Amino acid sequence: MIGTLINVATVALGASIGLSLKNKLPERFVAIVFQALGLFTCFIGLKMAWNTPSPFLLVLALLFGSILGEALRLDDRVNALGDALKKRVGGGDQFTEGLVAAFLLFCVGAMTILGCLDEGINQNREIIITKAIMDFFSSTALAAALGRGVLFSIIPLFLYQGGLTLAAEQLQGKLDEETIASIMGVGGVMLLALGLQLLKIKNFKLINFLPALLIVVLLKYAAQFIPVSF
């Protein structure tokens, strides 16, 4: 988990710098940086989703995943936790928005999945460290725009990314390239939605879509026993 610890450190440093700049930068500069970050997130999301090997499995995973997430009220529960944490630390009006947006941006991308798999299976940290450097700049921009919630995103970042790395150690040889591409396809759609949200075009209950990342793996496995090409 050395790569994850490095990633946590770069996000904490970047967010701290962003917070120090928050009240010093004119609002128009914060807004344009936020727009640039939203556009880049849309681009990465489209690129990931476009390369999915099975659009049919992708849409099924998103449908079933979002229904499960809504049934479990994941988004409401995470936002409630964020609001409770905001009350304790005095994070400001956009605390929960910053926490959730940062977590999704840092944890749902292709580099997160591939980096954790590569570190867990091959003990190679090149991808995850490259991601950590990119997250440094993203966290700086996000924190300047959304405040202290971005800094506190290191908690779910550590739990999620560290857990994924540890799980990868147990999955050696069990995930093929097509399954990994399917996971990244679902993540790409979620990143596209996050980009639209950062651009203030449309708000989504994105946390409710997280189960889709697991469901697409289950669907991919089940598809092996169905004599129909998806």
C-alpha positions as CSV (number, residue, x, y, z in Angstrom):
1,M,0.0,0.0,0.0
2,I,3.0,2.3,-0.4
3,G,1.5,3.8,-3.5
4,T,-1.7,4.6,-1.8
5,L,0.1,6.3,1.1
6,I,2.0,8.4,-1.4
7,N,-1.3,9.3,-3.1
8,V,-2.8,10.3,0.2
9,A,0.2,12.5,0.9
10,T,0.0,14.3,-2.5
11,V,-3.7,14.9,-2.2
12,A,-3.3,16.3,1.3
13,L,-0.5,18.6,0.2
14,G,-2.4,19.7,-2.9
15,A,-5.6,20.4,-1.0
16,S,-3.6,22.3,1.7
17,I,-2.1,24.6,-1.1
18,G,-5.6,25.0,-2.6
19,L,-7.1,26.0,0.7
20,S,-4.3,28.6,1.2
21,L,-5.2,30.1,-2.2
22,K,-9.0,29.9,-1.8
23,N,-9.5,33.4,-0.3
24,K,-6.7,35.0,-2.3
25,L,-7.7,34.1,-5.8
26,P,-10.4,36.2,-7.6
27,E,-13.6,34.3,-8.0
28,R,-13.2,34.4,-11.8
29,F,-9.9,32.5,-11.6
30,V,-11.4,29.8,-9.4
31,A,-14.4,29.5,-11.7
32,I,-12.3,29.0,-14.9
33,V,-10.0,26.4,-13.2
34,F,-13.2,24.6,-12.1
35,Q,-14.5,24.6,-15.6
36,A,-11.2,23.3,-17.0
37,L,-11.2,20.5,-14.4
38,G,-14.8,19.6,-15.3
39,L,-14.1,19.5,-19.0
40,F,-11.0,17.3,-18.5
41,T,-13.0,15.0,-16.3
42,C,-15.6,14.7,-19.1
43,F,-12.9,13.9,-21.6
44,I,-11.4,11.2,-19.4
45,G,-14.8,9.7,-18.7
46,L,-15.7,9.6,-22.4
47,K,-12.4,8.0,-23.3
48,M,-12.9,5.3,-20.7
49,A,-16.5,4.6,-21.5
50,W,-15.9,4.5,-25.3
51,N,-13.4,1.6,-24.9
52,T,-15.8,-0.7,-23.0
53,P,-16.0,-4.1,-24.6
54,S,-19.7,-4.5,-24.0
55,P,-22.1,-1.5,-24.0
56,F,-24.9,-3.9,-23.1
57,L,-23.3,-5.1,-19.9
58,L,-22.3,-1.5,-19.1
59,V,-25.9,-0.3,-19.2
60,L,-27.1,-3.3,-17.2
61,A,-24.5,-2.7,-14.6
62,L,-25.4,1.0,-14.4
63,L,-29.1,0.2,-14.1
64,F,-28.9,-2.5,-11.5
65,G,-26.1,-0.7,-9.7
66,S,-28.0,2.6,-9.4
67,I,-31.2,0.8,-8.3
68,L,-29.2,-1.1,-5.6
69,G,-27.5,2.1,-4.5
70,E,-30.9,4.0,-4.4
71,A,-32.4,1.1,-2.4
72,L,-29.6,1.3,0.1
73,R,-29.7,5.1,0.0
74,L,-25.9,5.2,-0.4
75,D,-25.8,8.8,-1.6
76,D,-28.0,10.0,1.3
77,R,-26.0,8.1,3.9
78,V,-22.6,9.4,2.5
79,N,-23.9,13.0,2.4
80,A,-25.2,12.6,5.9
81,L,-21.8,11.4,7.1
82,G,-20.2,14.4,5.2
83,D,-22.6,16.8,6.9
84,A,-21.9,15.3,10.3
85,L,-18.2,15.7,9.7
86,K,-18.7,19.2,8.5
87,K,-20.4,20.2,11.8
88,R,-17.5,18.8,13.7
89,V,-14.8,20.6,11.7
90,G,-16.7,23.6,10.5
91,G,-16.1,22.9,6.8
92,G,-18.3,25.5,5.2
93,D,-21.3,25.2,2.9
94,Q,-19.6,23.2,0.2
95,F,-17.8,20.7,2.5
96,T,-19.9,17.7,1.5
97,E,-19.9,18.6,-2.2
98,G,-16.1,18.9,-2.1
99,L,-15.6,15.6,-0.2
100,V,-17.8,13.6,-2.5
101,A,-16.5,15.2,-5.8
102,A,-12.9,14.7,-4.7
103,F,-13.5,11.0,-3.7
104,L,-15.1,10.2,-7.0
105,L,-12.5,12.1,-9.1
106,F,-9.6,10.4,-7.3
107,C,-11.1,6.9,-6.9
108,V,-13.2,6.1,-10.0
109,G,-10.7,6.5,-12.8
110,A,-8.8,4.0,-14.9
111,M,-5.5,4.8,-13.2
112,T,-7.0,4.0,-9.8
113,I,-8.1,0.5,-10.9
114,L,-5.1,-0.3,-13.0
115,G,-2.7,1.2,-10.5
116,C,-4.1,-0.7,-7.5
117,L,-4.2,-3.9,-9.5
118,D,-0.6,-3.4,-10.7
119,E,0.7,-2.6,-7.2
120,G,-1.3,-5.5,-5.6
121,I,-0.4,-8.1,-8.2
122,N,3.0,-7.1,-9.5
123,Q,4.3,-4.8,-6.8
124,N,4.7,-2.2,-9.5
125,R,3.9,1.4,-8.3
126,E,4.6,3.3,-11.5
127,I,0.9,3.9,-12.4
128,I,-0.3,4.7,-8.9
129,I,2.6,7.2,-8.4
130,T,1.8,8.9,-11.7
131,K,-1.8,9.1,-10.6
132,A,-0.6,10.6,-7.3
133,I,1.2,13.4,-9.1
134,M,-1.9,14.2,-11.2
135,D,-4.1,14.1,-8.1
136,F,-1.8,16.7,-6.5
137,F,-2.8,19.3,-9.1
138,S,-6.5,18.2,-9.2
139,S,-6.8,18.5,-5.4
140,T,-5.2,22.0,-5.5
141,A,-7.8,23.2,-8.0
142,L,-10.7,21.4,-6.2
143,A,-9.8,22.7,-2.8
144,A,-9.5,26.3,-4.1
145,A,-13.0,26.0,-5.4
146,L,-14.8,23.7,-2.9
147,G,-12.9,24.1,0.4
148,R,-12.0,21.7,3.2
149,G,-14.1,18.8,2.1
150,V,-11.4,18.0,-0.5
151,L,-8.7,17.6,2.2
152,F,-10.9,15.2,4.2
153,S,-11.4,13.1,1.1
154,I,-8.0,11.5,2.0
155,I,-10.0,9.3,4.5
156,P,-12.2,7.5,2.0
157,L,-9.3,7.6,-0.6
158,F,-7.1,5.6,1.8
159,L,-9.8,3.1,2.7
160,Y,-11.0,2.5,-0.9
161,Q,-7.7,2.5,-2.7
162,G,-5.9,0.7,0.0
163,G,-8.6,-1.9,0.2
164,L,-8.6,-2.3,-3.6
165,T,-4.8,-2.9,-3.5
166,L,-5.1,-5.5,-0.8
167,A,-8.0,-7.2,-2.7
168,A,-5.8,-7.2,-5.9
169,E,-3.3,-9.4,-4.1
170,Q,-5.9,-12.0,-3.8
171,L,-7.1,-11.7,-7.4
172,Q,-3.9,-12.7,-9.2
173,G,-4.8,-14.4,-12.5
174,K,-8.6,-14.1,-11.8
175,L,-9.4,-10.8,-13.7
176,D,-8.8,-10.8,-17.4
177,E,-8.2,-7.7,-19.5
178,E,-11.8,-7.6,-20.8
179,T,-13.2,-7.6,-17.2
180,I,-10.9,-4.8,-16.2
181,A,-12.0,-2.8,-19.3
182,S,-15.6,-3.4,-18.4
183,I,-15.0,-2.0,-14.9
184,M,-13.2,1.1,-16.4
185,G,-16.2,1.5,-18.8
186,V,-18.6,1.9,-15.9
187,G,-16.1,4.2,-14.1
188,G,-15.9,6.3,-17.3
189,V,-19.6,6.9,-17.4
190,M,-19.5,7.9,-13.7
191,L,-16.6,10.3,-14.4
192,L,-18.5,11.8,-17.3
193,A,-21.4,12.5,-14.9
194,L,-19.0,14.0,-12.4
195,G,-17.6,16.3,-15.1
196,L,-21.1,17.5,-15.9
197,Q,-21.7,18.1,-12.2
198,L,-18.4,20.1,-11.9
199,L,-19.6,22.2,-14.8
200,K,-22.9,22.8,-13.0
201,I,-24.8,21.3,-15.9
202,K,-26.6,18.5,-14.0
203,N,-26.4,17.1,-10.5
204,F,-26.4,13.3,-10.1
205,K,-26.6,11.0,-7.0
206,L,-23.2,9.5,-8.1
207,I,-22.6,7.6,-4.9
208,N,-25.7,5.5,-5.7
209,F,-23.9,4.3,-8.9
210,L,-20.9,2.8,-7.1
211,P,-22.4,-0.7,-6.8
212,A,-22.3,-0.8,-10.6
213,L,-18.5,-1.3,-10.4
214,L,-19.0,-4.6,-8.7
215,I,-22.1,-5.6,-10.6
216,V,-20.4,-5.3,-14.0
217,V,-17.9,-8.0,-12.8
218,L,-20.7,-10.3,-11.7
219,L,-22.5,-9.8,-15.0
220,K,-19.3,-10.4,-17.0
221,Y,-18.8,-13.7,-15.0
222,A,-22.4,-14.7,-15.6
223,A,-22.2,-14.0,-19.3
224,Q,-19.7,-16.8,-19.7
225,F,-22.5,-19.3,-19.1
226,I,-25.0,-17.7,-21.4
227,P,-24.7,-18.8,-25.1
228,V,-25.4,-15.2,-26.4
229,S,-22.8,-12.6,-27.4
230,F,-23.1,-9.3,-25.5
